[in-house]
Amino acid sequence: MHTVFVEFEFGPMAGKALEVLTPELQASPSERSRITLGVEGGLLKLFIEAEDIISLRAALNTWLRLIKIAEEMFDARKAA
């Protein structure tokens, strides 16, 4: 089993980031990886567990992209 754990600093928007990303957990494209999202303080915590390194990389790339999009949306709202 392969794993990765990453924390993202969202500050007071961490809970909102979790809220907008949670629906993506139900639409998991692969059964070879498991994703856990959580919030602690201002941190969004991502944990990925996968059967093989290829699945781990694919899941990590997907979730990094989703989290980046969420961050960009929050930044755009601040700028508006």
C-alpha positions in Angstrom: 0.0 0.0 0.0 1.2 3.5 -0.9 0.2 6.6 1.0 0.6 10.4 0.9 -0.5 13.1 3.3 -0.6 16.8 2.4 -1.8 19.8 4.4 -3.0 23.0 2.7 -3.2 26.4 4.5 -6.7 27.8 3.8 -7.0 29.8 7.0 -10.7 30.6 7.8 -11.8 29.2 4.5 -10.6 25.6 5.3 -14.1 24.5 6.3 -15.6 26.0 3.2 -12.9 24.2 1.1 -13.9 20.9 2.7 -17.6 21.6 2.0 -17.0 22.3 -1.7 -14.7 19.4 -2.2 -16.7 16.8 -0.3 -19.0 15.9 -3.3 -15.9 14.8 -5.2 -15.3 12.1 -2.6 -18.6 10.4 -3.7 -17.6 10.4 -7.3 -14.3 8.6 -6.9 -13.1 7.5 -10.4 -11.0 4.6 -9.1 -11.5 1.7 -6.7 -7.7 1.4 -6.4 -7.3 4.5 -4.2 -9.0 5.9 -1.1 -9.2 9.5 -0.3 -9.8 11.2 3.1 -10.3 14.9 3.5 -10.4 16.8 6.9 -10.0 20.1 8.5 -7.9 21.1 11.5 -7.8 24.7 12.3 -7.0 26.5 9.1 -5.6 23.4 7.4 -7.2 21.3 4.8 -5.8 17.8 5.2 -5.6 15.3 2.3 -4.7 11.6 2.8 -4.5 9.3 -0.1 -4.0 5.5 0.1 -3.5 3.5 -3.1 -2.8 -0.1 -4.0 0.0 0.9 -6.4 2.2 3.9 -7.2 0.4 4.7 -10.5 -3.0 4.9 -8.8 -1.4 7.1 -6.0 0.1 9.5 -8.6 -3.2 9.7 -10.5 -5.2 10.4 -7.4 -2.7 12.9 -6.1 -2.7 14.8 -9.4 -6.6 14.9 -9.5 -6.8 16.2 -5.9 -4.1 18.7 -6.3 -5.9 20.1 -9.3 -9.3 20.1 -7.4 -7.8 21.9 -4.4 -6.0 24.4 -6.7 -9.3 25.2 -8.4 -11.0 25.7 -5.0 -8.2 28.0 -3.9 -8.5 30.0 -7.1 -12.2 30.4 -6.6 -11.8 31.7 -3.1 -9.1 34.2 -4.4 -11.4 35.4 -7.2 -14.2 36.0 -4.7 -11.8 38.1 -2.5 -10.7 40.1 -5.5 -14.3 40.9 -6.7 
